[in-house]
């Protein structure tokens, strides 16, 4: 399995500045069994949030922490 943290940052870098990605996009990029990769993806995203590199949102509203469905956006794109 490829590093989910690096993969998330790479996917975001390929998108428009204000674009978001879904966590399952990261999982699908790193493992054939993407559902099995989701715990590692969630943990990596939690780390990126803690490190101030990404923010989470759902339906246009910022989330303080990961809970339920969410989208990932680069923090520098406020």
Secondary structure, DSSP 4 states (H G I P E B T S, - for coil): ---HHHHHHHHHHTS-TT--EEHHHHHHHH-SSHHHHHHHHHHHHHHHHHTTSEEEEETTEEESS--SS-EEEETT--
